Amino acid sequence: MNWDAIGAIGENIGALAVVISVIYLGIQIRKQTAESRLAATRELSNSYQASLELAFRDKELSSLYLEATQNYDELPRDDRYRVAMAIQSIMRMFEQHHVHIQHHKVEQAFIDSINLSFEEWLTFPGIQRWWELTSDMFEPRFREYVDQLVEKAKVRGHSSTFKAQ
């Protein structure tokens, strides 16, 4: 065997090593992306749970919230302010969901589930009224997205089990 043959074998082994390294790197990037999606999903799920706790941990706020979802404008000023801050907190959480969704950073099953809850939440007349009064505080693409959902919600109407009787 001459040196040219040995050099060619060395080059082939080197090329194969590069290909294997690139494949391995691709697999690792895919795994890291999946882990990143799961972490973002977990974080957003935790923020969603925290926003739900606002409503059920405090009986007074729960009552106020339920009244606001139907009759936002009729609340006394101080109560309207309290519930407006709670609604804003929830809406900011949905805005973060929207950003993650736009960048494909969240698991699709979670997105589908949260979107159903969000769309249902937007059927409340008081939530629609709050959005009408405060939507200019939000990012334009999110505003456009919510405006479309609100229009659909108005057509669909409100049918939640939380509807005032």
C-alpha positions in Angstrom: 0.0 0.0 0.0 1.4 3.4 -0.9 1.0 6.7 0.8 -1.6 8.0 -1.7 -3.9 5.1 -0.8 -3.4 5.6 2.9 -4.1 9.4 2.5 -7.3 8.6 0.6 -8.5 6.2 3.3 -7.6 8.9 5.9 -9.6 11.5 4.0 -12.6 9.1 3.7 -12.5 8.3 7.4 -12.3 12.1 8.1 -15.3 12.8 5.9 -17.3 10.0 7.5 -16.4 11.5 10.9 -17.7 14.9 9.8 -20.9 13.4 8.5 -21.5 11.5 11.8 -20.7 14.6 13.8 -23.2 16.7 11.8 -25.9 14.0 12.2 -25.2 13.8 16.0 -25.4 17.6 16.2 -28.7 17.6 14.4 -30.1 15.0 16.8 -28.9 17.0 19.8 -30.4 20.2 18.4 -33.8 18.4 17.9 -33.7 17.1 21.4 -32.8 20.5 22.8 -35.6 22.1 20.8 -38.1 19.6 22.2 -36.9 20.2 25.7 -37.1 23.9 25.2 -40.7 23.5 24.0 -41.6 21.4 27.0 -40.0 23.9 29.4 -41.9 26.8 27.8 -45.1 24.8 27.9 -44.5 24.1 31.6 -43.8 27.7 32.3 -46.9 28.9 30.5 -49.0 26.2 32.2 -47.8 27.4 35.6 -48.7 31.0 34.8 -52.1 29.9 33.6 -52.6 28.0 36.9 -51.5 31.1 38.9 -54.1 33.2 37.0 -56.8 30.7 37.8 -55.8 30.9 41.5 -56.6 34.6 41.5 -60.2 33.7 40.9 -60.7 30.9 43.4 -58.4 31.6 46.3 -60.2 34.9 47.3 -63.9 34.6 47.7 -64.4 38.4 47.5 -62.4 38.6 44.3 -64.2 35.6 42.9 -67.6 37.3 43.4 -66.3 40.5 42.0 -64.8 38.7 39.0 -68.0 36.9 38.2 -70.0 40.1 38.4 -67.5 41.9 36.2 -67.6 39.2 33.5 -71.3 40.2 33.0 -71.6 43.8 34.1 -68.1 45.4 34.0 -69.4 49.0 33.6 -71.8 48.7 36.5 -69.2 47.9 39.1 -68.3 50.6 41.6 -65.0 52.4 40.6 -62.8 50.7 43.2 -64.1 47.3 42.4 -63.8 47.9 38.7 -60.1 48.9 39.2 -59.4 45.7 41.2 -61.0 43.4 38.7 -59.4 45.4 35.8 -56.0 44.6 37.3 -56.9 40.9 37.6 -58.2 40.8 34.0 -55.0 42.6 32.8 -52.9 40.0 34.6 -54.8 37.2 32.9 -54.6 39.0 29.5 -50.9 39.5 29.8 -50.5 35.8 30.4 -52.5 35.1 27.2 -50.3 37.7 25.4 -47.2 35.7 26.5 -48.9 32.5 25.2 -49.5 34.3 21.9 -45.8 35.3 21.6 -44.7 31.7 22.3 -47.2 30.3 19.8 -46.0 32.7 17.1 -42.4 31.4 17.6 -43.5 27.8 17.7 -42.1 27.4 21.3 -45.0 25.6 22.8 -46.5 22.1 22.4 -49.5 22.1 20.1 -51.8 20.1 22.4 -51.3 22.8 25.1 -51.9 25.6 22.6 -55.2 23.9 21.5 -56.4 23.5 25.1 -55.5 27.1 26.1 -57.0 28.5 23.0 -60.4 26.9 23.8 -60.3 28.4 27.3 -59.3 31.8 25.9 -62.0 31.8 23.2 -64.6 30.9 25.9 -63.3 33.6 28.2 -63.7 36.2 25.5 -67.4 35.4 25.2 -68.1 37.1 28.5 -69.6 40.6 27.9 -67.6 42.1 30.7 -64.4 40.8 29.3 -65.3 42.2 25.9 -66.0 45.5 27.4 -62.7 45.5 29.4 -60.9 44.7 26.1 -62.7 47.5 24.3 -61.5 50.0 26.9 -57.9 48.8 27.3 -56.8 46.9 24.2 -54.5 49.8 23.1 -52.1 48.7 26.0 -51.2 45.5 24.1 -48.9 44.6 21.3 -50.5 45.3 17.9 -50.3 41.7 16.6 -51.9 40.4 19.8 -54.5 43.1 19.6 -55.4 42.0 16.1 -55.6 38.4 17.1 -57.8 39.1 20.1 -60.0 41.5 18.1 -60.7 38.6 15.6 -61.5 36.3 18.5 -63.8 38.8 20.1 -65.8 39.3 16.9 -66.2 35.5 16.6 -67.2 35.4 20.3 -69.9 38.0 19.8 -71.4 36.0 17.0 -71.2 32.7 18.9 -72.5 34.2 22.2 -71.8 33.2 25.7 -72.6 29.7 26.9 -70.2 29.0 29.8 -71.3 27.3 33.0 -70.2 30.5 34.7 -72.9 32.6 33.0 -74.9 34.6 35.5 -78.3 33.1 36.2 
